[in-house]
């Protein structure tokens, strides 16, 4: 019988052959074969990526995976920042720089010129300003968690920290509300923008009066319905709608940071006996004063170097500097944002200094609750530290310190051209440890093959230990 469905004539000698599909249900190379008669095997592909493959695309399925991806892409900025400081030390090159940012750079160079005695004070200020939750209140909460680690207590403490964080950020959130609404008027037709500007004037008046309830009523019952109607009518899917998403988040945080709600959350903590041991003798006025002082200490942190870096970063990113300057400060901002993530269980500090006629830029990561070598915790404090520093005319160094029960281990990775000094480095580190009353267990110094990554020294980052649920 002739093959009347054939589009072309059959090949001579193969008229009897029948076509067989190359796709079979059991072929492991083919994925997602629909077969309604059975439950299919698991797909080899996945919409969720492994932490080992973080260099393709941006993650939208997991905040934690996005953090890991950003951590891998940003990493350390020590080498980049050190080159920038060395290039601008001594004579400040004004080519491509505006007058304002050139003056700020000159002031910054003077600010970081310190001696050995001032270096410790500078480092302490950096570390203290980097710890947001510090002071008597949070020391007590850490002590309670360490000695009474029940699931209910931990959950209630985290709920309180969410509210306290938003309460202490009230002034920042209020500025965000005003700025976001003002920006939305720039991307809206005038007939909508004029109405929104009137609402913005009402918002500013309520904020100046300190009327939190009035602000929430205006935002939730007037401004949000107006913006929702605008998006529906104009089918706006551009910048205005993106700003609306940010506005909703700030409104939620503003409501979550209500002082009454925060105080109620703290009173709930006092129901635990371990909390009563710390705060049971305080009346309501003393408790309120303690919370207010803790919030004020966060907002009044004194860190002139960080403030100056922030001002220079803002100026550079406004294109007041050359391309090299913008790239350096963009990397600086990225590094700060990654290291301030709620998923980062480490304390982080940057230390740019000029000492003994040499520029040095250092980055420091500290894990104050490091595990022991056997993977367990003990009552005795353990600590691990990673210090990256680039010294002018010497090069890049990596130093890993581990402290436990009065014993310290040190591993120094130095530039390859300093290999002949490794024994001298080991003796010097042992002498410093003994001078400070520590037992120098293992002191190693070796030439650097490649810079250490943060995940190598602190694998707990990828194990999601000490992570915080930040959902409102």
C-alpha positions as CSV (number, residue, x, y, z in Angstrom):
1,X,0.0,0.0,0.0
2,X,1.3,3.4,-0.9
3,X,2.2,5.9,1.7
4,X,-0.2,8.7,0.7
5,X,0.7,10.9,3.6
6,X,4.3,11.2,2.6
7,X,5.4,14.7,1.7
8,X,8.3,13.5,-0.4
9,X,9.1,10.3,-2.2
10,X,10.6,7.5,0.0
11,X,14.3,6.8,-0.2
12,X,14.8,3.8,-2.5
13,X,15.4,0.6,-0.4
14,X,13.7,2.1,2.7
15,X,10.1,2.1,1.6
16,X,9.1,-0.4,4.4
17,X,10.7,1.6,7.2
18,X,8.3,3.2,9.7
19,X,9.1,6.4,11.6
20,X,9.9,6.0,15.3
21,X,9.9,9.0,17.6
22,X,13.2,9.7,19.3
23,X,11.4,10.7,22.5
24,X,10.5,8.0,24.9
25,X,9.0,8.3,28.4
26,X,12.0,6.6,30.0
27,X,14.7,8.7,28.2
28,X,16.7,10.4,31.0
29,X,17.8,13.1,28.6
30,X,14.2,14.3,28.0
31,X,12.6,16.3,30.8
32,X,9.0,17.0,31.7
33,X,7.3,14.5,29.4
34,X,3.5,14.8,29.9
35,X,1.9,11.4,30.6
36,X,-1.6,11.6,32.2
37,X,-1.5,7.8,33.0
38,X,1.2,8.0,35.6
39,X,3.0,10.3,38.0
40,X,6.0,11.6,36.2
41,X,9.5,11.4,37.6
42,X,11.1,14.5,39.1
43,X,12.4,17.0,36.7
44,X,16.2,17.4,36.6
45,X,15.8,21.1,36.1
46,X,14.9,23.4,39.0
47,X,13.6,27.0,39.3
48,X,15.7,27.2,42.5
49,X,19.4,27.4,42.1
50,X,22.1,25.8,44.2
51,X,24.3,28.1,46.3
52,X,27.3,26.8,44.3
53,X,25.9,28.2,41.1
54,X,25.2,31.9,41.8
55,X,26.6,33.6,38.7
56,X,23.6,33.5,36.4
57,X,20.7,35.8,36.5
58,X,19.1,37.6,39.4
59,X,17.2,35.6,42.0
60,X,13.5,36.4,42.6
61,X,12.4,33.2,44.3
62,X,14.4,33.6,47.6
63,X,15.7,36.6,49.5
64,X,18.4,34.4,51.0
65,X,19.6,33.2,47.7
66,X,19.7,36.7,46.4
67,X,21.8,37.7,49.4
68,X,24.3,34.8,48.6
69,X,24.4,35.9,45.0
70,X,25.2,39.5,46.0
71,X,27.8,38.3,48.4
72,X,29.6,36.3,45.7
73,X,29.4,39.2,43.2
74,X,30.5,42.0,45.5
75,X,32.9,40.2,47.9
76,X,35.6,42.3,49.3
77,X,36.4,45.8,48.1
78,X,39.7,46.0,50.0
79,X,42.0,45.9,46.9
80,X,39.8,48.4,44.9
81,X,39.5,50.9,47.7
82,X,43.2,50.6,48.6
83,X,44.2,51.5,45.0
84,X,41.9,54.5,45.1
85,X,43.3,55.8,48.4
86,X,46.9,55.3,47.3
87,X,46.2,57.1,44.0
88,X,44.8,60.1,45.8
89,X,47.3,60.2,48.7
90,X,49.7,63.1,48.8
91,X,48.7,65.2,45.8
92,X,45.0,65.2,45.1
93,X,44.3,64.8,41.4
94,X,41.5,67.2,40.4
95,X,41.1,66.0,36.9
96,X,37.5,65.0,36.3
97,X,36.4,65.9,39.9
98,X,34.0,68.7,40.9
99,X,35.2,71.3,43.4
100,X,32.9,69.9,46.1
101,X,33.9,66.3,46.0
102,X,37.6,67.3,45.6
103,X,37.4,69.2,48.8
104,X,35.6,66.3,50.6
105,X,38.4,63.9,49.4
106,X,41.0,66.2,50.8
107,X,39.2,66.4,54.1
108,X,38.8,62.6,54.2
109,X,42.5,62.1,53.6
110,X,43.3,64.4,56.6
111,X,40.7,62.6,58.7
112,X,42.2,59.1,58.3
113,X,45.7,60.2,59.1
114,X,46.2,58.6,62.6
115,X,48.8,57.3,64.9
116,X,49.1,53.9,66.6
117,X,47.2,55.1,69.7
118,X,44.3,56.6,67.6
119,X,44.0,53.4,65.5
120,X,42.4,51.4,68.3
121,X,39.8,54.2,69.1
122,X,39.0,54.4,65.4
123,X,38.4,50.7,65.1
124,X,36.2,50.6,68.3
125,X,34.1,53.4,66.8
126,X,33.7,51.5,63.6
127,X,32.7,48.3,65.3
128,X,30.3,49.9,67.8
129,X,28.5,51.9,65.1
130,X,28.1,48.8,63.0
131,X,26.2,46.9,65.7
132,X,22.7,48.2,65.6
133,X,21.3,46.2,68.5
134,X,23.7,47.1,71.3
135,X,23.4,48.3,74.9
136,X,21.9,47.1,78.1
137,X,18.6,46.0,76.6
138,X,20.0,43.8,73.9
139,X,22.8,42.4,76.1
140,X,20.0,41.2,78.4
141,X,18.1,39.7,75.5
142,X,21.2,37.8,74.3
143,X,21.8,36.5,77.8
144,X,18.2,35.3,78.0
145,X,18.4,33.5,74.6
146,X,21.7,31.9,75.6
147,X,20.4,30.4,78.8
148,X,16.7,29.8,77.9
149,X,16.7,29.0,74.2
150,X,13.0,28.0,73.9
151,X,11.2,28.3,70.6
152,X,8.4,30.4,72.0
153,X,10.8,32.9,73.6
154,X,12.9,33.1,70.5
155,X,9.8,33.9,68.4
156,X,8.5,36.5,70.8
157,X,12.0,38.2,70.9
158,X,12.1,38.3,67.1
159,X,8.6,39.8,67.0
160,X,9.7,42.5,69.4
161,X,12.9,43.2,67.4
162,X,10.9,43.7,64.3
163,X,8.7,46.3,66.0
164,X,11.6,47.9,67.8
165,X,13.6,48.2,64.5
166,X,10.7,49.9,62.8
167,X,10.1,52.2,65.8
168,X,13.8,53.2,66.0
169,X,13.7,53.9,62.2
170,X,10.6,56.2,62.5
171,X,12.4,59.4,61.3
172,X,14.0,57.5,58.4
173,X,10.6,56.0,57.4
174,X,8.9,59.4,57.6
175,X,11.5,60.9,55.2
176,X,11.0,58.0,52.9
177,X,7.2,58.6,52.8
178,X,7.6,62.2,51.9
179,X,10.4,61.6,49.3
180,X,8.5,58.7,47.6
181,X,5.3,60.7,47.2
182,X,7.2,63.7,45.9
183,X,9.0,61.5,43.3
184,X,5.7,60.0,42.2
185,X,4.4,63.5,41.3
186,X,7.3,63.8,38.8
187,X,6.1,60.7,36.8
188,X,2.3,61.4,36.8
189,X,0.1,63.7,34.6
190,X,-0.4,67.1,36.1
191,X,-4.1,66.4,36.9
192,X,-3.1,63.6,39.1
193,X,0.1,65.1,40.3
194,X,-1.6,68.2,41.6
195,X,-3.9,66.2,43.8
196,X,-1.1,64.1,45.1
197,X,0.9,67.3,46.0
198,X,-2.1,68.5,48.1
199,X,-2.0,65.2,49.9
200,X,1.8,65.5,50.4
201,X,1.2,68.9,52.0
202,X,-1.3,67.3,54.5
203,X,1.2,64.6,55.2
204,X,4.0,67.1,56.0
205,X,1.7,68.9,58.4
206,X,0.7,65.7,60.2
207,X,4.3,64.6,60.5
208,X,5.4,68.0,61.9
209,X,2.7,67.6,64.6
210,X,3.8,64.1,65.4
211,X,0.4,62.7,64.7
212,X,1.2,59.0,63.8
213,X,-2.5,57.9,63.8
214,X,-3.4,60.8,61.5
215,X,-0.5,59.9,59.1
216,X,-1.7,56.3,58.9
217,X,-5.3,57.4,58.4
218,X,-4.2,59.7,55.5
219,X,-2.0,57.2,53.9
220,X,-4.3,54.2,54.2
221,X,-7.7,55.8,53.6
222,X,-6.8,58.6,51.2
223,X,-3.4,58.4,49.4
224,X,-3.3,54.6,48.7
225,X,-6.9,54.5,47.3
226,X,-6.1,57.5,45.1
227,X,-2.9,55.9,43.8
228,X,-4.7,52.6,43.2
229,X,-7.3,54.4,41.1
230,X,-4.6,56.2,39.2
231,X,-2.9,53.0,38.3
232,X,-6.2,51.4,37.3
233,X,-7.2,54.3,35.1
234,X,-3.9,55.1,33.5
235,X,-2.6,51.4,33.3
236,X,0.7,52.8,34.6
237,X,3.2,50.0,34.8
238,X,6.3,52.3,35.0
239,X,8.2,54.2,37.6
240,X,5.1,55.4,39.5
241,X,3.9,51.9,40.1
242,X,7.3,50.8,41.3
243,X,7.4,53.7,43.7
244,X,3.9,52.7,44.9
245,X,5.3,49.3,45.9
246,X,8.1,51.1,48.0
247,X,5.4,53.4,49.5
248,X,3.3,50.4,50.7
249,X,6.3,48.8,52.3
250,X,7.2,52.0,54.3
251,X,3.5,52.4,55.4
252,X,3.6,48.8,56.7
253,X,6.8,49.5,58.6
254,X,5.4,52.8,60.0
255,X,2.4,51.0,61.3
256,X,4.5,48.1,62.7
257,X,6.7,50.6,64.6
258,X,3.8,52.0,66.6
259,X,5.1,52.7,70.1
260,X,2.1,51.1,71.8
261,X,2.4,47.9,69.8
262,X,6.2,47.8,70.5
263,X,5.5,48.3,74.3
264,X,2.8,45.6,74.2
265,X,5.3,43.2,72.5
266,X,7.9,43.9,75.2
267,X,5.3,43.3,78.0
268,X,4.7,39.9,76.4
269,X,8.3,39.1,76.9
270,X,8.1,39.9,80.6
271,X,5.8,36.9,80.9
272,X,8.9,34.7,80.8
273,X,10.7,34.2,84.1
274,X,14.1,34.6,82.6
275,X,13.1,38.1,81.3
276,X,11.7,39.0,84.8
277,X,15.1,38.4,86.3
278,X,16.5,41.3,84.2
279,X,13.5,43.7,84.0
280,X,11.1,42.6,86.7
281,X,12.0,45.4,89.1
282,X,11.3,48.2,86.6
283,X,8.0,50.0,86.4
284,X,6.3,51.1,83.2
285,X,7.9,54.5,83.1
286,X,11.4,53.0,83.5
287,X,10.7,50.4,80.8
288,X,9.5,53.1,78.3
289,X,12.6,55.2,79.1
290,X,14.9,52.2,78.5
291,X,13.3,51.6,75.1
292,X,13.5,55.3,74.1
293,X,17.1,55.5,75.2
294,X,18.0,52.3,73.2
295,X,16.3,53.8,70.1
296,X,18.1,57.1,70.6
297,X,21.5,55.5,70.9
298,X,20.9,53.8,67.5
299,X,20.0,57.1,65.8
300,X,22.8,59.1,67.5
301,X,25.7,56.8,66.6
302,X,28.8,58.9,66.1
303,X,30.9,57.7,63.1
304,X,32.5,60.6,61.3
305,X,34.4,58.5,58.8
306,X,31.3,56.5,57.8
307,X,29.3,59.8,57.5
308,X,32.0,61.3,55.3
309,X,32.2,58.2,53.1
310,X,28.4,58.4,52.7
311,X,28.6,62.0,51.6
312,X,31.4,61.3,49.1
313,X,29.5,58.2,47.8
314,X,26.4,60.3,47.2
315,X,28.4,63.0,45.4
316,X,30.3,60.4,43.3
317,X,27.2,58.6,42.2
318,X,25.6,61.9,41.2
319,X,28.3,62.0,38.5
320,X,30.4,64.7,40.3
321,X,33.5,62.6,39.8
322,X,35.2,60.6,37.0
323,X,34.3,57.1,35.9
324,X,36.9,55.5,38.2
325,X,35.6,57.3,41.2
326,X,32.0,56.3,40.5
327,X,33.0,52.6,40.1
328,X,34.9,52.7,43.3
329,X,32.1,54.2,45.4
330,X,29.5,51.9,43.6
331,X,31.6,48.9,44.8
332,X,31.8,50.5,48.3
333,X,28.0,51.0,48.6
334,X,27.4,47.5,47.3
335,X,29.7,46.0,49.9
336,X,28.1,48.0,52.7
337,X,24.6,47.0,51.7
338,X,25.5,43.3,51.5
339,X,27.3,43.3,54.8
340,X,24.4,45.0,56.5
341,X,21.9,42.4,55.3
342,X,19.8,40.7,57.9
343,X,21.2,37.4,56.6
344,X,24.7,38.4,57.4
345,X,25.6,36.9,60.8
346,X,28.9,38.7,61.1
347,X,29.9,42.1,62.3
348,X,31.6,44.1,59.5
349,X,33.8,47.2,59.6
350,X,36.0,49.1,57.1
351,X,39.1,50.9,58.3
352,X,40.8,53.3,55.8
353,X,43.9,54.9,57.5
354,X,47.2,56.6,56.8
355,X,49.8,55.7,59.3
356,X,53.6,56.0,59.2
357,X,53.4,57.5,55.8
358,X,51.6,54.6,54.2
359,X,48.0,54.2,53.1
360,X,46.1,51.1,54.3
361,X,42.5,50.0,53.7
362,X,41.2,47.2,55.8
363,X,38.0,45.2,56.0
364,X,37.1,43.2,59.1
365,X,34.5,40.5,59.6
366,X,33.9,39.1,63.1
367,X,31.8,36.2,64.2
368,X,31.4,36.6,68.0
369,X,29.6,33.2,68.4
370,X,31.8,30.9,66.4
371,X,31.6,27.2,66.7
372,X,34.3,25.0,68.1
373,X,36.3,22.7,65.9
374,X,34.0,19.8,66.7
375,X,31.0,21.9,65.6
376,X,29.5,22.4,69.0
377,X,28.9,25.5,71.2
378,X,30.2,25.9,74.8
379,X,29.6,28.4,77.6
380,X,33.2,29.7,77.0
381,X,33.1,32.4,74.4
382,X,34.5,31.6,70.9
383,X,35.3,34.1,68.2
384,X,36.6,34.1,64.7
385,X,37.9,37.1,62.8
386,X,38.8,37.7,59.1
387,X,40.9,40.8,58.5
388,X,41.8,41.8,54.9
389,X,44.2,44.7,54.5
390,X,46.1,46.2,51.7
391,X,49.2,48.2,52.6
392,X,50.8,50.7,50.3
393,X,54.0,49.3,48.7
394,X,53.5,45.9,50.4
395,X,50.4,44.4,49.0
396,X,47.3,42.4,50.1
397,X,47.2,40.4,53.4
398,X,44.6,38.0,54.8
399,X,44.6,37.2,58.5
400,X,42.3,34.7,60.2
401,X,42.1,34.6,64.0
402,X,40.2,32.1,66.1
403,X,39.8,32.6,69.8
404,X,38.5,30.0,72.3
405,X,39.1,29.6,76.1
406,X,42.1,32.0,76.2
407,X,43.8,30.3,73.2
408,X,44.3,31.9,69.9
409,X,45.1,30.5,66.5
410,X,46.3,32.7,63.7
411,X,46.8,32.2,60.0
412,X,48.4,34.9,57.9
413,X,48.4,34.9,54.1
414,X,51.0,37.5,52.9
415,X,52.0,38.7,49.4
416,X,54.3,36.1,47.6
417,X,57.3,38.5,47.5
418,X,57.3,38.5,51.4
419,X,57.6,34.7,51.7
420,X,61.1,35.0,53.2
421,X,59.6,36.8,56.2
422,X,57.0,34.1,57.1
423,X,59.0,32.8,60.0
424,X,59.4,36.3,61.3
425,X,55.7,36.9,61.0
426,X,54.9,33.8,63.0
427,X,57.3,34.8,65.8
428,X,55.8,38.3,65.9
429,X,52.2,37.1,66.1
430,X,53.1,34.7,68.9
431,X,54.8,37.5,70.8
432,X,51.8,39.8,70.4
433,X,49.5,37.0,71.7
434,X,51.6,36.3,74.7
435,X,51.9,40.0,75.4
436,X,48.1,40.2,75.7
437,X,48.0,37.2,78.0
438,X,46.8,34.7,75.4
439,X,48.0,31.2,74.7
440,X,49.4,31.2,71.1
441,X,48.5,27.6,70.0
442,X,49.1,27.7,66.2
443,X,50.7,30.6,64.3
444,X,51.0,30.1,60.6
445,X,52.2,32.4,57.9
446,X,52.3,31.5,54.2
447,X,52.4,33.2,50.8
448,X,48.9,34.0,49.4
449,X,47.8,31.8,46.6
450,X,44.5,33.6,46.2
451,X,42.4,35.9,48.5
452,X,40.2,34.1,50.9
453,X,36.5,34.4,50.4
454,X,34.1,35.1,53.3
455,X,32.3,31.8,52.9
456,X,35.6,29.8,53.3
457,X,36.2,31.3,56.7
458,X,32.6,31.5,57.8
459,X,30.7,28.5,56.3
460,X,27.7,29.2,58.6
461,X,26.6,31.9,56.2
462,X,25.5,29.2,53.7
463,X,24.1,27.0,56.5
464,X,21.6,29.8,57.3
465,X,22.4,29.9,61.0
466,X,21.5,33.0,62.9
467,X,19.1,34.1,60.1
468,X,16.2,36.4,60.8
469,X,12.7,36.3,59.4
470,X,12.0,39.9,58.4
471,X,8.5,39.5,57.1
472,X,6.1,42.2,58.5
